[in-house]
Amino acid sequence: MTKEPAATADQRRSQLLRGVLDLCLLSLIAERPRYGFEFAQALADGGLDLVSDGSIYPLLARMERAGLISSYRAPSPSGGAPRKYYRLTGAGRAELSGGRGDWRSFAGSVGRILGVGTSEGEAAP
């Protein structure tokens, strides 16, 4: 029996992000309506540069079908084609609020478990 190699840091980050990307997008939309390219830029600015457009657009479409967000078209400030902007619906605000609570609880639990066996100033094995 052979052991599989340990996940690389990027693979682990990608897997962790997959479960919360929808909440990240909802949170960004809650700040202000956004169009597609702005999501990838805002995520990268926040340290989540692993996210590609190929992950964002299908998720936006699913969230729109679920009634969490709505979209509208507005002229581009640069004079190009109109841009598709997304904004939260009431259901999206409720989903974001509940998701934030779920995240805090989950992150706290994981943090406690990962901190077991370490003391301040001591590196974990």
C-alpha positions as CSV (number, residue, x, y, z in Angstrom):
1,M,0.0,0.0,0.0
2,T,1.4,3.4,-1.0
3,K,0.8,6.6,0.8
4,E,-0.6,9.6,-1.2
5,P,1.6,12.6,-1.0
6,A,0.4,15.4,1.4
7,A,-1.7,18.1,-0.1
8,T,0.3,21.2,-1.2
9,A,-0.6,24.4,0.6
10,D,-2.4,25.7,-2.6
11,Q,-4.4,22.5,-2.8
12,R,-5.4,22.8,0.8
13,R,-6.3,26.5,0.5
14,S,-8.4,25.7,-2.6
15,Q,-10.3,23.0,-0.8
16,L,-11.0,25.2,2.2
17,L,-12.1,28.1,0.0
18,R,-14.5,25.9,-2.0
19,G,-16.8,25.7,1.0
20,V,-17.0,29.4,1.7
21,L,-16.6,31.0,-1.7
22,D,-20.3,31.7,-1.9
23,L,-20.2,33.6,1.4
24,C,-17.2,35.6,0.3
25,L,-19.0,36.6,-2.9
26,L,-22.2,37.5,-0.9
27,S,-20.1,39.6,1.5
28,L,-18.4,41.5,-1.4
29,I,-21.8,42.2,-2.9
30,A,-23.1,43.4,0.4
31,E,-20.4,46.1,0.3
32,R,-21.8,47.4,-3.0
33,P,-23.0,46.0,-6.3
34,R,-20.2,44.5,-8.3
35,Y,-19.5,43.1,-11.8
36,G,-17.6,39.9,-12.6
37,F,-14.0,41.1,-12.9
38,E,-14.3,43.0,-9.6
39,F,-14.9,39.8,-7.7
40,A,-11.6,38.2,-8.7
41,Q,-9.8,41.4,-8.0
42,A,-11.4,41.9,-4.6
43,L,-10.7,38.2,-3.6
44,A,-7.1,38.5,-4.7
45,D,-6.7,41.8,-2.8
46,G,-8.0,39.9,0.2
47,G,-5.4,37.2,-0.1
48,L,-7.6,34.7,-2.0
49,D,-5.8,34.8,-5.3
50,L,-6.4,31.1,-6.1
51,V,-9.9,31.9,-7.3
52,S,-10.4,32.0,-11.1
53,D,-13.2,33.5,-13.2
54,G,-14.1,29.9,-14.0
55,S,-15.1,29.4,-10.4
56,I,-16.8,32.8,-9.9
57,Y,-19.3,33.0,-12.8
58,P,-20.9,29.6,-12.4
59,L,-21.4,30.3,-8.6
60,L,-22.9,33.7,-9.4
61,A,-25.3,32.0,-11.8
62,R,-26.3,29.4,-9.2
63,M,-26.8,32.1,-6.5
64,E,-28.9,34.1,-8.9
65,R,-31.1,31.1,-9.7
66,A,-31.5,30.5,-6.0
67,G,-32.7,34.0,-5.5
68,L,-29.8,35.1,-3.3
69,I,-28.6,37.8,-5.8
70,S,-30.1,39.7,-8.7
71,S,-28.4,41.2,-11.7
72,Y,-28.7,44.3,-13.8
73,R,-26.8,45.8,-16.7
74,A,-25.2,49.3,-16.6
75,P,-23.0,51.2,-19.0
76,S,-19.3,50.7,-18.6
77,P,-17.5,53.9,-17.4
78,S,-14.8,53.3,-20.1
79,G,-17.4,53.3,-22.8
80,G,-17.2,49.6,-23.6
81,A,-20.0,47.0,-23.5
82,P,-22.5,47.3,-20.6
83,R,-21.5,45.4,-17.5
84,K,-23.6,42.9,-15.6
85,Y,-23.7,43.9,-11.9
86,Y,-24.9,41.8,-9.0
87,R,-26.7,42.9,-5.9
88,L,-28.1,41.1,-2.8
89,T,-31.7,40.2,-2.4
90,G,-33.4,39.9,1.0
91,A,-32.8,36.1,0.8
92,G,-29.1,36.8,0.1
93,R,-28.8,39.1,3.1
94,A,-30.4,36.4,5.3
95,E,-28.1,33.7,3.8
96,L,-25.0,35.9,4.4
97,S,-26.0,36.6,8.0
98,G,-26.6,33.0,8.8
99,G,-23.4,32.0,6.9
100,R,-21.3,34.4,8.9
101,G,-22.5,32.9,12.1
102,D,-21.8,29.4,10.8
103,W,-18.3,30.4,9.8
104,R,-17.5,32.0,13.2
105,S,-18.6,28.8,14.9
106,F,-16.8,26.5,12.5
107,A,-13.6,28.6,12.5
108,G,-13.6,28.8,16.3
109,S,-14.0,25.0,16.6
110,V,-11.2,24.3,14.1
111,G,-9.0,26.9,15.7
112,R,-9.4,25.2,19.1
113,I,-8.6,21.7,17.7
114,L,-5.6,22.9,15.7
115,G,-4.3,24.7,18.8
116,V,-4.4,21.6,21.0
117,G,-1.0,20.5,22.2
118,T,0.6,23.9,21.5
119,S,1.4,26.6,23.9
120,E,2.1,30.3,23.1
121,G,5.6,30.6,21.5
122,E,5.8,26.8,20.8
123,A,5.6,25.6,17.3
124,A,3.2,22.8,16.4
125,P,4.7,19.7,15.0
